[in-house]
Amino acid sequence: MGLKVDTIVGKAALLIIDAQQGLLKPPEQLPIPIFDVPTAVDNIENVLIAARKAGIPVIHFSELHRKEMVDFGRELEGTEDVHCVEGTDDVITIERLKPIDGEFFIGKRRYSCFLGTDLNILLKGLKIETLIICGFLTDVCVHYTSADAHQNDYYVRLMHDCVRGSSIEAHQASLNAIEYLQTASKTNSKEIIALLEQMTATVTHS
């Protein structure tokens, strides 16, 4: 079933989570396990192009940690090695997905895009009700952000082909958990692009 227009409630924003250059390294060089990043990046780029044409707000995020290692907290007590250190090439946004003038960028110290950032203030200022979410990793930053979005009363629309996790199993488990919170959250890039194209056509002909 295709995405219905009324699935986007009120004004929408596109959130691109941690689309950072370091994720494109060979698997053996990655401090965090992840699968099939290039395919997700291709899909995200297509959505980003459509979002820009539709004129909806785009908010980019990057996880950033000080080189002094004082803000990792408990992050290194699991599977993850040191990652996303400020001043390294790894934290630079993937070239094809870099913000342009008029788009927003938020650095974060934790997994959730809400925790310790001004995201909620920005969303309220933009009068956003629906968050179209994509990025990395499904079972970490995407999951925590989606759960916090739900608890802050936003409508979550998560494009399953625009996210990738630490494993296929963890990726799917998080998708299931987010869909449990909001059954309408499940979508994909083709559905969202079709909806954005409808929005573009409406603006063009109004």
C-alpha positions as CSV (number, residue, x, y, z in Angstrom):
1,M,0.0,0.0,0.0
2,G,1.4,3.4,-0.9
3,L,1.8,6.2,1.6
4,K,-1.3,8.3,1.9
5,V,-1.0,12.1,1.8
6,D,-2.7,12.4,5.2
7,T,0.1,10.2,6.7
8,I,2.1,13.4,6.8
9,V,0.4,15.3,9.6
10,G,0.9,19.0,9.6
11,K,4.3,20.3,8.5
12,A,7.1,17.8,8.0
13,A,10.9,18.0,8.3
14,L,13.5,15.6,6.9
15,L,16.0,14.4,9.5
16,I,19.3,13.0,8.2
17,I,21.1,11.3,11.1
18,D,24.9,10.9,11.1
19,A,25.6,10.5,7.4
20,Q,29.3,10.8,8.0
21,Q,32.2,10.0,5.8
22,G,33.8,7.5,8.2
23,L,30.9,5.1,7.5
24,L,32.2,4.6,3.9
25,K,35.4,3.0,5.1
26,P,36.1,-0.7,4.4
27,P,34.3,-2.9,7.0
28,E,37.6,-3.9,8.6
29,Q,38.5,-0.3,9.3
30,L,35.2,0.7,10.9
31,P,35.1,1.3,14.7
32,I,31.4,0.5,14.6
33,P,29.9,-2.5,12.6
34,I,27.4,-1.6,9.9
35,F,26.2,-3.1,6.7
36,D,25.4,-1.8,3.2
37,V,25.9,1.9,3.8
38,P,26.2,2.9,0.0
39,T,22.7,1.7,-0.9
40,A,21.2,3.7,2.0
41,V,23.2,6.8,1.0
42,D,21.9,6.5,-2.6
43,N,18.3,6.3,-1.3
44,I,18.8,9.2,1.1
45,E,20.3,11.4,-1.7
46,N,17.1,10.8,-3.8
47,V,14.9,11.8,-0.9
48,L,17.1,14.8,-0.1
49,I,16.7,16.1,-3.7
50,A,12.9,15.6,-3.5
51,A,12.8,17.4,-0.1
52,R,14.7,20.4,-1.4
53,K,12.3,20.7,-4.4
54,A,9.3,20.4,-2.1
55,G,10.8,23.1,0.2
56,I,10.4,21.2,3.5
57,P,13.0,21.8,6.3
58,V,16.0,19.6,6.3
59,I,18.0,19.0,9.5
60,H,21.4,17.3,9.4
61,F,23.1,15.7,12.4
62,S,26.6,14.5,13.2
63,E,27.8,12.6,16.3
64,L,30.8,14.5,17.5
65,H,33.2,13.7,20.4
66,R,36.1,15.8,21.8
67,K,39.6,14.5,21.2
68,E,40.1,14.6,25.0
69,M,37.6,11.7,25.3
70,V,35.6,13.5,28.0
71,D,32.2,13.1,26.5
72,F,31.9,9.5,25.4
73,G,30.2,8.5,28.7
74,R,29.3,4.8,28.6
75,E,29.5,4.6,24.7
76,L,32.7,2.6,24.7
77,E,31.5,-0.1,27.1
78,G,29.7,-2.1,24.5
79,T,30.8,-3.1,21.0
80,E,31.8,0.3,19.7
81,D,35.4,1.5,19.5
82,V,36.5,5.2,19.6
83,H,34.5,7.0,16.8
84,C,33.4,10.4,15.5
85,V,36.3,12.4,17.0
86,E,36.1,16.1,16.2
87,G,38.8,17.3,13.7
88,T,39.0,13.9,11.8
89,D,37.8,13.2,8.3
90,D,35.4,10.6,9.7
91,V,32.9,13.2,11.1
92,I,32.6,15.2,7.8
93,T,29.2,14.8,6.2
94,I,29.2,12.6,3.1
95,E,29.8,14.9,0.2
96,R,26.5,14.1,-1.7
97,L,24.5,14.8,1.5
98,K,26.1,17.9,2.8
99,P,23.8,20.7,4.0
100,I,23.2,23.7,1.7
101,D,22.3,27.2,2.6
102,G,19.0,27.3,4.4
103,E,19.3,23.8,5.9
104,F,20.1,23.1,9.5
105,F,23.0,21.3,11.1
106,I,23.2,20.0,14.7
107,G,26.1,18.3,16.4
108,K,25.4,15.9,19.2
109,R,27.3,14.1,21.9
110,R,24.9,11.2,22.4
111,Y,22.9,8.8,20.3
112,S,19.5,10.6,20.3
113,C,19.2,13.8,18.3
114,F,17.1,15.2,21.1
115,L,19.4,14.6,24.0
116,G,21.5,17.7,24.9
117,T,20.7,19.6,21.7
118,D,18.3,22.3,20.7
119,L,16.4,20.1,18.2
120,N,13.1,20.4,20.0
121,I,13.3,24.2,20.1
122,L,14.1,24.2,16.4
123,L,11.2,21.9,15.6
124,K,8.8,24.0,17.6
125,G,10.0,27.2,15.9
126,L,9.4,25.5,12.5
127,K,6.0,24.3,13.7
128,I,6.9,20.7,12.7
129,E,4.6,17.8,13.5
130,T,5.9,15.0,11.4
131,L,9.6,13.8,11.3
132,I,10.7,11.9,8.2
133,I,13.8,10.0,9.5
134,C,16.8,8.4,7.8
135,G,20.4,7.8,8.6
136,F,22.7,5.6,10.7
137,L,22.7,3.4,12.7
138,T,19.2,1.9,12.8
139,D,19.6,0.2,16.2
140,V,21.5,3.1,17.8
141,C,21.0,6.8,16.9
142,V,18.0,6.2,14.6
143,H,16.2,4.1,17.2
144,Y,16.9,6.4,20.1
145,T,15.9,9.5,18.1
146,S,12.7,7.8,16.9
147,A,11.8,6.8,20.4
148,D,12.4,10.3,21.7
149,A,10.4,11.8,18.9
150,H,7.5,9.6,19.8
151,Q,7.8,10.6,23.5
152,N,7.9,14.3,22.4
153,D,4.6,13.7,20.5
154,Y,5.9,13.9,16.9
155,Y,4.7,11.7,14.2
156,V,7.5,9.4,13.1
157,R,7.9,8.3,9.5
158,L,11.0,6.1,9.2
159,M,12.2,5.1,5.7
160,H,13.3,1.5,6.1
161,D,15.5,1.6,2.9
162,C,17.3,4.7,4.1
163,V,18.7,3.3,7.3
164,R,21.3,0.6,8.1
165,G,22.2,-1.0,11.4
166,S,25.1,-2.8,13.1
167,S,23.7,-6.1,11.8
168,I,20.7,-7.2,9.8
169,E,19.1,-8.7,12.9
170,A,19.6,-5.6,15.0
171,H,18.4,-3.4,12.2
172,Q,15.2,-5.3,11.8
173,A,14.6,-5.5,15.6
174,S,14.8,-1.7,15.9
175,L,12.5,-1.2,12.9
176,N,10.0,-3.6,14.6
177,A,10.3,-1.7,17.9
178,I,9.7,1.7,16.3
179,E,6.7,0.3,14.3
180,Y,5.4,-1.0,17.6
181,L,5.4,2.6,19.0
182,Q,3.7,4.1,15.8
183,T,2.3,1.6,13.4
184,A,2.2,4.3,10.7
185,S,5.9,4.9,11.0
186,K,6.9,2.3,8.4
187,T,7.7,3.8,5.0
188,N,10.4,3.9,2.3
189,S,12.1,6.3,0.0
190,K,9.8,5.7,-3.0
191,E,6.7,6.4,-1.0
192,I,8.1,9.5,0.6
193,I,9.5,10.8,-2.8
194,A,6.1,10.3,-4.4
195,L,4.5,12.3,-1.6
196,L,7.1,15.1,-1.8
197,E,6.6,15.3,-5.6
198,Q,2.8,15.8,-4.9
199,M,3.7,18.6,-2.5
200,T,6.0,20.1,-5.1
201,A,3.3,20.0,-7.8
202,T,0.8,21.6,-5.4
203,V,3.2,24.5,-4.7
204,T,4.0,24.9,-8.4
205,H,0.4,25.1,-9.5
206,S,-0.9,27.2,-6.6
